Amino acid sequence: MDVNRRFLLRRRPVDDPVPEDFELVREPVPSPSAGEFIVRNIYCSMDPAMRGWMDDAPSYMPPIALDDPVRASTVGVVHASDNPDYPVGQWVMGLNAIEDYSLVTPGHFTAPVDISAVDSPTRFLTAMGAVSLTAYFGMTEVAKPQAGETLCVSGAAGAVGSVVGQIGKIHGCRVIGIAGGAEKCRRLTQDYGFDVAIDYQGKSLDQMRAAIGAAAPDGLDMVFENVGGLVMEAEILNLANHARVVLCGLISEYNASEHVGLRNLWQVIVHQATLTGFLVTDYAPRFPEGGARIMEWVADGRLRIDEDVQEGIENAYDTFMRLFSGANNGKQILKIG
């Protein structure tokens, strides 16, 4: 290909992103300078966190600049190189963008990968990627599950949540998953081995509180939070003493112009609980360790990781929005080429 198709952010979304916030353009393929290389992106990861990067607001990463391509984790092949450590043909993963070709300077997020070690290159965006590593380190280093404890996972049918719940089962926990719709709840218990699935759709705060209470009469020892809002409020009202709450995401608020926040924080004091904000980037030096353990669990059948692959960079907007409609079944990936 002699053209670089790039999915640009043209304006800051307000509430839900709309197609007019983006533009797919065609530009020349860049050329590498000394030490640089060009990656032809084959697959890119679609993650809810990308919505936060589109806002001009303080965060753990700088916002995507207007008229720049939308930032995304990708796996691809070195297309051209002026760096001997990254020869042409080498597969790499890194934080690049939704575009055919990315100009890369080696750094913190770029690493070569061996695709002969996996059944598909997409595994480096799933089992060996940020979502599974988020679940792994969030559970093992922050939640610290103990056999016999009760874990509640929100967004449980998503890429992170489904792995979190299965790691809980591996550690001998009783696992409650919260998801939207009968089909996702079926997947939680039948495909991922959760003990209980709760459908939040159509439920009030009191109904959610009662449903969680019925599933965990002795309270929740751990909460792995991906959703926020009403779901998190209902969980907080069911904490056990000395519970650990891992705050990983707030997807219910990413597209909201007004943020309600947590209105029953007093319960954290009442139950002497801990609430920890979690970013997997703190564990970057240990990614190989986590990835190896995850692949062991996949190989011996204790961990199932599903992928939802959509095709074509022209479908980038629709694929991204599947994350917020709940249409994705597994880790959302876009095959660019």
Disulfide bonds with the S-S distance in Angstrom:
none
